[in-house]
Amino acid sequence: MRLLLVEDNRELADWLSKTLRQASYVVDVVHDGEDVEHALAAGDHALIILDLALPRMGGMEVLKRLRTRGNPVPVIVLTANASLDGRVKGLNEGADDYLAKPFQIEELEARIRVQLRRANDRTAPVISCGDLVFDTNTRLFALAGVTLSLTPREHAVLEQLVVKAGRTVSKAALSAAIYDFETDADPSAIEIYVHRLRKKLEGSRVQIATLRGLGYLLRHDEPAP
């Protein structure tokens, strides 16, 4: 999943982005409110982590503009001032969750997982497609009970496909979801990652189907009676 981190404290932003990337998220970072709109236009972000004390445009104004335009992307607000009035105002403006600074990274990761499940109309932490299982808490894939060894890019592609299992995902959508701002996106490389994933799924009931001109579809065969 691709996240957008909006944080003007560069030391905190650097630490937080590295930590989330180690948890298999793709993370883009901007340091002021006015860059948020450009960032969202350039990538397919599943969630925003938003500081309120930002230069040029405050986080509350960023949030208000997002919701005024009808953008439903989940937003977790980070703030050093988590007063009741502030939380109420932020929630009324459309924030999905609040987290006061300083915070524990484990709590932030848990809140991210909850918001991503809600955004995908899921309540259970485990997603299954045939004998492929993705645990959103551990962020590990297992095939027939055996943990799959995946590169970060393979993981990102398979996560997009399993979250949208049964639905077609275009090559452009996969590319937008797995490449951050610092990486030159190569849509043709998606074919390589899909080929590698197919090899790792061989012998299972799970298949990645190619729908020519449309994209890819993760599906599974029903077990024989």
PAKETI-154477 format. One record per residue (C-alpha): residue in one letter; x, y, z. Coordinates in Angstrom, 1 decimal, always signed. Example, Ala and Ser with C-alpha at 12.3 -4.5 7.8 and 13.67 -1.06 7.14 Angstrom:
BEGIN
(r A,(+12.3,-4.5,+7.8)),
(r S,(+13.7,-1.1,+7.1)),
This chain:
BEGIN
(r M,(+0.0,+0.0,+0.0)),
(r R,(+1.2,+3.5,-0.9)),
(r L,(+1.0,+6.1,+1.9)),
(r L,(+1.5,+9.8,+1.9)),
(r L,(+3.3,+11.3,+4.9)),
(r V,(+2.9,+15.0,+5.4)),
(r E,(+5.3,+16.2,+8.2)),
(r D,(+7.5,+19.3,+8.4)),
(r N,(+9.9,+17.9,+11.0)),
(r R,(+12.4,+16.3,+8.6)),
(r E,(+14.1,+14.2,+11.2)),
(r L,(+10.8,+12.7,+12.3)),
(r A,(+9.6,+12.3,+8.7)),
(r D,(+12.8,+10.5,+7.7)),
(r W,(+12.6,+8.1,+10.7)),
(r L,(+8.9,+7.4,+10.2)),
(r S,(+9.1,+6.9,+6.4)),
(r K,(+12.0,+4.4,+6.9)),
(r T,(+10.2,+2.5,+9.6)),
(r L,(+7.0,+2.2,+7.5)),
(r R,(+9.0,+1.1,+4.4)),
(r Q,(+10.5,-1.7,+6.5)),
(r A,(+6.9,-2.8,+7.2)),
(r S,(+6.4,-3.1,+3.4)),
(r Y,(+4.6,+0.1,+2.8)),
(r V,(+5.5,+2.4,-0.1)),
(r V,(+5.8,+5.9,+1.4)),
(r D,(+5.9,+9.4,-0.2)),
(r V,(+6.9,+12.3,+2.0)),
(r V,(+6.1,+16.0,+1.6)),
(r H,(+7.0,+18.7,+4.2)),
(r D,(+4.3,+21.4,+3.7)),
(r G,(+0.6,+21.6,+3.1)),
(r E,(+0.7,+23.2,-0.3)),
(r D,(+2.5,+20.1,-1.8)),
(r V,(-0.2,+17.7,-0.8)),
(r E,(-2.5,+18.3,-3.8)),
(r H,(+0.4,+17.8,-6.2)),
(r A,(+1.5,+14.6,-4.3)),
(r L,(-2.0,+13.1,-4.5)),
(r A,(-2.2,+13.9,-8.2)),
(r A,(+1.1,+12.1,-8.8)),
(r G,(+0.3,+8.9,-6.9)),
(r D,(-2.4,+6.5,-5.9)),
(r H,(-2.3,+6.8,-2.1)),
(r A,(-4.3,+4.5,+0.1)),
(r L,(-3.9,+6.7,+3.3)),
(r I,(-2.5,+10.1,+4.4)),
(r I,(-0.6,+10.6,+7.7)),
(r L,(-1.1,+14.4,+8.3)),
(r D,(+0.7,+16.7,+10.7)),
(r L,(-1.3,+19.8,+11.6)),
(r A,(+1.5,+22.3,+12.2)),
(r L,(+2.7,+22.7,+8.6)),
(r P,(+4.3,+25.6,+6.8)),
(r R,(+2.5,+27.5,+3.9)),
(r M,(-0.8,+25.7,+4.6)),
(r G,(-1.8,+24.2,+7.9)),
(r G,(-3.0,+20.6,+8.2)),
(r M,(-6.5,+21.5,+9.1)),
(r E,(-6.9,+23.5,+5.9)),
(r V,(-5.4,+20.6,+3.9)),
(r L,(-8.0,+18.3,+5.4)),
(r K,(-10.8,+20.7,+4.8)),
(r R,(-9.9,+21.1,+1.1)),
(r L,(-9.6,+17.4,+0.7)),
(r R,(-13.1,+16.8,+1.9)),
(r T,(-14.5,+19.7,+0.1)),
(r R,(-13.3,+18.2,-3.2)),
(r G,(-14.9,+14.9,-2.1)),
(r N,(-11.6,+13.0,-1.7)),
(r P,(-12.4,+10.1,+0.6)),
(r V,(-8.8,+9.0,+1.3)),
(r P,(-8.4,+8.0,+4.9)),
(r V,(-6.5,+10.6,+7.0)),
(r I,(-4.7,+10.0,+10.3)),
(r V,(-3.9,+13.2,+12.0)),
(r L,(-0.6,+13.6,+14.0)),
(r T,(-0.5,+16.5,+16.4)),
(r A,(+1.4,+17.7,+19.4)),
(r N,(-1.9,+19.4,+20.7)),
(r A,(-4.5,+16.7,+21.0)),
(r S,(-7.0,+18.8,+23.0)),
(r L,(-10.6,+17.8,+23.0)),
(r D,(-11.6,+20.9,+21.0)),
(r G,(-8.9,+20.2,+18.5)),
(r R,(-9.9,+16.5,+18.0)),
(r V,(-13.5,+17.5,+17.6)),
(r K,(-12.7,+20.1,+15.0)),
(r G,(-10.5,+17.7,+13.1)),
(r L,(-13.0,+14.9,+13.1)),
(r N,(-15.7,+17.4,+12.0)),
(r E,(-13.5,+18.4,+9.1)),
(r G,(-13.2,+14.8,+8.0)),
(r A,(-10.2,+13.2,+9.9)),
(r D,(-10.6,+9.5,+10.3)),
(r D,(-8.3,+9.1,+13.3)),
(r Y,(-6.1,+11.2,+15.7)),
(r L,(-2.8,+10.3,+17.2)),
(r A,(-1.0,+12.6,+19.7)),
(r K,(+2.8,+13.2,+19.6)),
(r P,(+4.9,+11.6,+20.9)),
(r F,(+3.5,+8.2,+19.9)),
(r Q,(+4.6,+4.6,+19.7)),
(r I,(+5.2,+3.3,+16.1)),
(r E,(+3.3,+0.1,+16.9)),
(r E,(+0.2,+2.1,+17.7)),
(r L,(+0.4,+4.1,+14.5)),
(r E,(+0.9,+0.9,+12.4)),
(r A,(-2.2,-0.6,+14.1)),
(r R,(-4.2,+2.5,+13.3)),
(r I,(-3.0,+2.4,+9.7)),
(r R,(-4.1,-1.2,+9.4)),
(r V,(-7.6,-0.4,+10.8)),
(r Q,(-8.1,+2.5,+8.4)),
(r L,(-7.0,+0.4,+5.4)),
(r R,(-9.3,-2.4,+6.3)),
(r R,(-12.2,+0.0,+6.6)),
(r A,(-11.3,+1.7,+3.3)),
(r N,(-11.5,-1.8,+1.6)),
(r D,(-14.8,-2.7,+3.4)),
(r R,(-13.1,-5.3,+5.5)),
(r T,(-13.2,-6.0,+9.2)),
(r A,(-11.1,-9.2,+9.6)),
(r P,(-7.3,-8.7,+9.6)),
(r V,(-6.8,-11.8,+7.3)),
(r I,(-7.5,-11.8,+3.6)),
(r S,(-7.8,-15.1,+1.8)),
(r C,(-7.9,-16.1,-1.9)),
(r G,(-7.9,-19.8,-2.3)),
(r D,(-4.9,-21.2,-0.4)),
(r L,(-3.2,-17.8,-0.4)),
(r V,(-3.5,-15.9,+2.9)),
(r F,(-2.4,-12.3,+3.7)),
(r D,(-2.3,-11.3,+7.3)),
(r T,(-2.6,-7.5,+7.4)),
(r N,(-1.3,-7.4,+11.0)),
(r T,(+2.0,-9.2,+10.3)),
(r R,(+2.0,-8.1,+6.6)),
(r L,(+3.0,-11.6,+5.7)),
(r F,(+1.7,-13.9,+2.9)),
(r A,(+1.3,-17.6,+3.3)),
(r L,(+0.6,-20.2,+0.6)),
(r A,(-1.0,-23.4,+1.8)),
(r G,(+0.3,-22.6,+5.3)),
(r V,(+3.9,-21.8,+4.2)),
(r T,(+5.2,-18.2,+4.4)),
(r L,(+6.0,-16.8,+1.0)),
(r S,(+9.4,-15.2,+0.5)),
(r L,(+8.8,-12.0,-1.6)),
(r T,(+10.9,-9.0,-2.6)),
(r P,(+9.4,-5.6,-1.6)),
(r R,(+8.1,-5.0,-5.1)),
(r E,(+6.6,-8.5,-5.4)),
(r H,(+5.0,-8.0,-2.1)),
(r A,(+3.5,-4.6,-3.1)),
(r V,(+2.1,-6.0,-6.4)),
(r L,(+0.6,-9.1,-4.7)),
(r E,(-0.9,-7.0,-1.9)),
(r Q,(-2.7,-4.8,-4.5)),
(r L,(-4.0,-7.9,-6.2)),
(r V,(-5.2,-9.7,-3.1)),
(r V,(-6.9,-6.7,-1.6)),
(r K,(-8.8,-6.4,-4.9)),
(r A,(-9.1,-10.2,-5.5)),
(r G,(-11.8,-10.9,-8.1)),
(r R,(-11.5,-7.4,-9.6)),
(r T,(-9.3,-6.3,-12.5)),
(r V,(-6.3,-4.1,-11.6)),
(r S,(-4.7,-2.2,-14.4)),
(r K,(-1.0,-2.1,-15.0)),
(r A,(-1.0,+1.6,-14.5)),
(r A,(-2.8,+1.2,-11.1)),
(r L,(-0.2,-1.3,-10.0)),
(r S,(+2.6,+1.0,-11.1)),
(r A,(+1.1,+4.0,-9.3)),
(r A,(+0.6,+2.0,-6.1)),
(r I,(+4.2,+0.6,-5.8)),
(r Y,(+6.5,+3.3,-7.0)),
(r D,(+7.3,+6.3,-4.7)),
(r F,(+8.3,+9.7,-5.8)),
(r E,(+12.0,+8.8,-5.6)),
(r T,(+11.8,+5.9,-8.0)),
(r D,(+11.4,+6.2,-11.8)),
(r A,(+8.2,+4.3,-12.5)),
(r D,(+8.6,+1.6,-15.1)),
(r P,(+5.2,+0.2,-16.0)),
(r S,(+6.8,-2.6,-18.1)),
(r A,(+8.5,-3.9,-15.0)),
(r I,(+5.1,-4.9,-13.6)),
(r E,(+5.1,-7.8,-16.1)),
(r I,(+8.3,-9.0,-14.6)),
(r Y,(+6.9,-8.9,-11.1)),
(r V,(+3.8,-10.7,-12.2)),
(r H,(+5.8,-13.4,-13.9)),
(r R,(+7.9,-14.0,-10.7)),
(r L,(+4.7,-14.1,-8.6)),
(r R,(+3.2,-16.7,-11.0)),
(r K,(+6.2,-18.9,-10.5)),
(r K,(+5.9,-18.6,-6.7)),
(r L,(+2.2,-19.5,-6.9)),
(r E,(+2.7,-22.5,-9.1)),
(r G,(+1.0,-25.6,-7.8)),
(r S,(-1.6,-23.7,-5.8)),
(r R,(-5.2,-22.9,-6.4)),
(r V,(-4.4,-19.2,-7.0)),
(r Q,(-3.8,-17.7,-10.4)),
(r I,(-3.0,-14.2,-11.7)),
(r A,(-4.9,-13.9,-14.9)),
(r T,(-4.0,-11.4,-17.6)),
(r L,(-6.9,-9.6,-19.2)),
(r R,(-5.5,-8.2,-22.4)),
(r G,(-5.8,-4.5,-22.5)),
(r L,(-7.3,-4.3,-19.1)),
(r G,(-4.8,-5.6,-16.5)),
(r Y,(-4.5,-8.4,-14.0)),
(r L,(-7.0,-10.4,-12.0)),
(r L,(-6.2,-12.6,-8.9)),
(r R,(-8.6,-15.5,-8.7)),
(r H,(-8.7,-19.0,-7.3)),
(r D,(-10.0,-22.4,-8.3)),
(r E,(-12.5,-24.1,-6.1)),
(r P,(-11.3,-27.4,-4.6)),
(r A,(-12.4,-30.6,-6.2)),
(r P,(-15.3,-32.3,-4.4)),
